[in-house]
Amino acid sequence: MSRTSPIEEAHFVCRLPGESKVRVYREATSGDAADARLIYRGFQQRGIELPVRQTAESIQEISEQHSLPVAPIGRCMDREEYLKTVLSLVDSLKASASMEKVVFSRAHKEHRSPSYRPHDHFEALCAQFPEQAVHWIRWKGVGEWIGSSPELLLKKVDDRFETVALAGTLHSDQDEWGVKEQQEQASVARFIEDELQRAGVDFESDEPREIKAGPVRHLKTSYSFGSPLKAAYFLDLLHPTPAVCGHPREEALTCLLKYETYERNFYTGYWGIEAEQSQYFVNLRCLSVHERELIFYAGGGLNRRSDPEKEWKETEEKMMATMSFLHETEHG
């Protein structure tokens, strides 16, 4: 197909949890009727928010276009450096009278094969994780990202809202939840409850339950509430939650920015399509697509009980959720 301008090439593709339909969106120009609004936020970056229209394009056509340039992310940690840094962070947590948890993350680079096609990767994640929110974006100012998220940040239908406290990770070879994992999830639940109470919201919640997210499992508490306020208010209230930052939020943010060796950009940000029903998902199991490489991201919540070796293994397993596609294509 013919080369078009970067703005014309921009697209957002998603498949929502429990659905089979793949939706393709383009920016709605002055002559188009908008179907919805696209929100794509970074961990700290403002990102984009603009009207979009749904199209009938095939994702195969989109995949033939060139990748948009993305700024370098910084330096990726090797295993030895990661283990030493986690030890330092655990010592900082033990020495702190107030900080309960910090979410420490890392990036990993893989060579991009000449045969790699983003739309194949997107479709593989859709097939592998039917219960998750899968997306693929190419947009000026954002770059190109693909991801599959088990974490709902917010859902709005009329004046009813839903959110979740999703945290704590059980490895594939573990059978029972330990104190560390339960405390980690409890801190996220406490944060959400405190913020909703401060907003004057009466909410309902269930007990923590286990959910499967690829090769790992998490603990999840669901919340529902009614409010005449707009979704933007609650998005600003909740993001970033302790599930991707830590607790207390400002202290944990200062700590992770000191120790992480790269820019998260849109990893642990969130995305959503605003329409009659609006849903927003945390950008968790994701990768950024570059001309010669693919960069994968993963993190884990640290507290005073964290073991560096287990934390490394956790990030390995989380990355494998999105990296397994590469291994399958390389080995047949």
C-alpha positions in Angstrom: 0.0 0.0 0.0 1.1 3.6 -0.5 3.0 5.5 2.1 0.8 8.0 4.0 1.6 10.8 6.4 2.2 10.0 10.1 -1.1 11.4 11.2 -3.0 9.3 8.6 -1.1 6.2 9.7 -2.1 6.6 13.3 -4.4 4.0 14.6 -5.7 2.3 17.8 -6.8 -1.3 17.8 -8.4 -3.1 20.8 -10.2 -6.2 21.8 -12.1 -5.9 25.1 -12.3 -8.7 27.7 -14.7 -11.5 26.9 -15.4 -10.2 23.4 -14.3 -11.5 20.0 -14.8 -8.3 18.1 -11.6 -6.3 17.2 -12.2 -2.6 16.9 -10.0 -0.3 14.7 -10.1 3.4 15.4 -8.6 6.4 13.5 -8.6 10.1 14.5 -11.8 11.8 13.6 -11.0 14.9 11.5 -13.3 17.9 11.1 -15.3 16.1 8.3 -15.8 12.9 10.3 -18.4 12.0 12.9 -16.6 10.8 16.0 -17.7 7.4 17.5 -15.8 7.8 20.8 -12.8 9.4 22.5 -9.5 7.7 22.8 -7.6 8.2 26.1 -3.9 7.0 26.1 -2.0 8.1 29.2 1.6 7.4 30.3 2.8 6.6 33.8 3.5 10.3 34.2 3.1 11.6 30.6 -0.1 13.3 29.6 -0.4 11.3 26.4 -3.3 11.8 24.0 -7.0 12.4 24.3 -8.9 13.0 21.1 -12.1 12.1 19.2 -11.9 8.9 17.1 -14.0 7.1 14.5 -14.3 3.3 14.1 -13.2 2.0 10.7 -13.7 -1.2 8.7 -10.0 -1.6 7.9 -8.2 -4.9 8.4 -5.4 -5.0 10.9 -3.3 -6.7 8.2 -3.4 -3.5 6.1 -2.3 -1.4 9.1 0.6 -3.7 9.8 2.2 -3.0 6.5 2.9 0.6 7.5 6.2 1.7 8.9 6.8 2.1 12.7 6.8 5.5 14.1 10.0 6.7 15.8 10.2 6.4 19.6 12.7 8.1 21.9 15.3 5.9 23.5 14.0 4.6 26.9 17.3 4.4 28.7 19.4 1.4 30.0 18.1 -2.1 30.6 19.2 -3.8 33.8 20.9 -7.2 33.8 20.1 -9.8 36.4 23.0 -9.0 38.7 22.2 -5.3 38.8 18.5 -6.0 39.3 19.2 -8.2 42.4 21.5 -5.7 44.0 19.0 -2.9 43.4 16.1 -4.8 44.9 18.3 -5.5 48.0 18.9 -1.7 48.3 15.2 -1.0 47.9 14.2 -3.6 50.5 16.7 -2.0 52.9 15.1 1.4 52.2 11.7 0.0 53.0 12.9 -1.5 56.3 14.4 1.8 57.2 11.3 3.9 56.4 8.7 4.5 59.0 6.0 5.2 56.4 6.7 3.5 53.1 4.9 0.2 52.8 5.5 -0.7 49.2 7.3 0.4 46.0 6.7 -1.1 42.6 10.1 -1.6 40.9 10.2 -2.4 37.2 12.7 -3.1 34.4 12.8 -3.3 30.6 14.2 -6.0 28.4 15.2 -5.7 24.7 14.8 -8.3 22.0 16.0 -8.1 18.4 13.2 -7.4 16.0 13.2 -10.1 13.2 12.6 -8.9 9.6 9.6 -11.2 9.6 8.0 -9.7 12.7 4.5 -8.3 12.1 2.7 -6.4 14.9 -0.7 -7.5 13.8 0.3 -11.1 14.3 1.5 -10.3 17.8 -1.8 -8.5 18.6 -3.8 -11.5 17.3 -1.7 -14.0 19.3 -2.4 -12.1 22.5 -6.1 -12.0 21.7 -6.1 -15.7 21.3 -3.9 -16.4 24.4 -5.8 -14.1 26.8 -9.5 -13.9 25.9 -10.4 -12.5 29.4 -7.9 -9.6 29.1 -8.0 -6.2 27.4 -5.7 -6.3 24.4 -4.6 -3.3 22.4 -2.2 -2.1 19.7 -1.5 1.6 19.1 0.5 3.5 16.5 0.2 7.3 17.1 2.3 10.3 16.7 3.7 11.4 20.1 3.1 7.9 21.5 4.9 5.5 19.2 3.9 1.9 18.8 2.8 -0.3 21.7 1.1 -3.7 22.0 -0.2 -5.0 25.3 -2.6 -7.3 27.2 -3.9 -6.2 30.5 -5.7 -8.1 33.3 -6.3 -4.9 35.3 -9.4 -2.7 35.0 -8.6 0.8 36.2 -12.2 2.1 35.8 -15.5 1.3 34.1 -18.4 3.7 33.7 -21.9 2.9 32.7 -24.3 5.9 33.2 -23.6 6.9 36.8 -22.3 3.6 37.9 -18.6 2.9 38.3 -16.3 -0.2 38.9 -12.7 -0.5 39.8 -10.4 -3.2 41.2 -7.5 -3.7 43.5 -5.3 -6.1 41.6 -1.9 -7.0 43.2 0.1 -9.7 44.8 1.6 -12.3 42.4 1.8 -16.1 42.9 4.4 -17.8 40.7 3.6 -20.9 38.6 5.3 -23.2 41.1 3.6 -21.8 44.2 0.4 -23.2 45.8 -0.4 -20.9 48.7 -0.5 -17.1 49.1 2.1 -15.8 51.5 2.0 -12.9 53.9 4.1 -10.7 51.5 1.6 -11.1 48.7 -1.5 -10.6 50.8 0.0 -7.4 52.4 0.9 -6.1 48.9 -2.7 -6.5 47.7 -4.1 -5.1 50.9 -2.2 -1.9 50.5 -3.8 -1.3 47.1 -7.2 -2.1 48.5 -6.7 0.3 51.4 -5.6 3.1 49.0 -8.7 2.7 46.8 -11.0 2.6 49.8 -9.4 5.7 51.4 -9.6 7.7 48.1 -13.2 6.8 47.5 -14.1 7.7 51.1 -12.4 11.0 50.7 -14.4 11.6 47.6 -17.6 11.1 49.6 -18.5 7.9 47.7 -20.4 5.0 49.2 -19.0 1.8 47.6 -19.6 -1.9 47.7 -16.7 -4.5 47.6 -16.1 -8.2 47.6 -13.5 -10.3 49.3 -10.1 -10.8 47.6 -10.1 -13.6 45.1 -7.6 -15.3 43.0 -7.5 -14.7 39.2 -5.2 -16.2 36.6 -3.2 -13.8 34.3 -1.1 -15.9 32.0 1.7 -17.7 33.8 1.0 -16.0 37.1 -1.9 -15.4 39.5 -3.1 -12.3 41.3 -5.4 -11.3 44.2 -8.3 -9.1 43.1 -10.9 -7.1 45.1 -13.7 -5.5 43.1 -15.4 -2.2 43.9 -18.6 -0.7 42.6 -20.2 2.7 43.4 -22.5 5.4 42.0 -21.6 9.0 41.4 -22.7 12.0 39.2 -19.0 12.9 38.8 -17.2 12.4 35.5 -14.8 9.5 34.9 -11.9 11.9 34.6 -12.3 12.8 38.3 -11.8 9.2 39.4 -9.1 8.5 36.9 -7.0 11.4 38.3 -7.9 10.2 41.8 -6.7 6.6 41.3 -3.8 6.8 38.8 -1.2 5.7 39.6 -2.5 3.2 42.1 -0.1 1.4 44.5 -0.4 -1.6 42.2 2.0 0.2 39.7 3.7 2.8 41.9 3.6 2.0 45.6 2.3 3.3 48.9 2.3 6.1 50.1 2.2 7.2 46.5 4.4 10.3 46.5 7.1 8.7 48.6 7.1 5.5 46.5 7.2 7.5 43.2 10.3 9.4 44.4 12.0 6.1 45.3 11.3 4.3 42.0 12.3 7.2 39.9 15.6 7.2 41.8 16.3 3.5 41.2 14.8 2.6 37.8 17.3 3.0 34.9 14.8 3.8 32.1 11.7 5.8 31.3 8.5 3.9 31.7 6.7 6.2 29.2 3.4 4.4 28.6 4.1 1.3 30.6 1.9 1.3 33.7 -0.1 4.2 32.2 -3.7 3.5 31.0 -5.9 3.5 28.0 -9.6 3.7 27.4 -12.3 4.2 24.8 -15.0 6.7 26.0 -18.4 6.0 24.6 -21.9 5.1 26.0 -19.9 2.6 28.1 -16.4 3.6 29.0 -13.6 1.3 30.2 -10.0 2.1 31.1 -7.3 -0.5 31.5 -3.8 -0.3 33.1 -1.1 -0.8 30.5 0.6 -3.8 32.2 1.9 -6.7 30.0 3.2 -4.7 27.1 6.0 -3.9 24.7 7.0 -1.0 22.6 7.8 -1.7 18.9 10.9 -0.1 17.4 12.5 -0.3 14.0 15.2 -2.8 15.0 14.1 -4.0 18.5 11.2 -4.8 20.7 11.2 -3.7 24.3 9.3 -5.6 27.0 8.4 -4.3 30.4 7.5 -5.8 33.8 7.6 -4.9 37.4 6.6 -6.2 40.9 5.6 -4.8 44.2 8.4 -4.8 46.8 7.9 -4.7 50.6 10.0 -5.6 53.6 9.5 -9.3 53.0 10.6 -9.3 49.3 13.2 -11.8 48.1 15.3 -10.5 45.2 15.5 -13.9 43.4 11.7 -14.3 43.6 11.2 -10.8 42.3 13.4 -11.4 39.3 11.5 -14.6 38.5 8.3 -12.7 38.8 9.4 -10.2 36.1 10.6 -13.0 33.9 7.2 -14.7 34.1 5.3 -11.5 33.5 7.4 -10.7 30.4 6.9 -14.2 29.1 3.2 -13.4 28.7 4.0 -11.1 25.8 7.4 -12.6 24.7 6.1 -16.2 24.2 4.8 -15.2 20.8 8.4 -14.5 19.6 9.6 -17.9 20.9 6.7 -19.7 19.2 7.4 -18.1 15.8 11.2 -18.7 16.1 10.8 -22.4 16.9 8.0 -23.3 14.6 
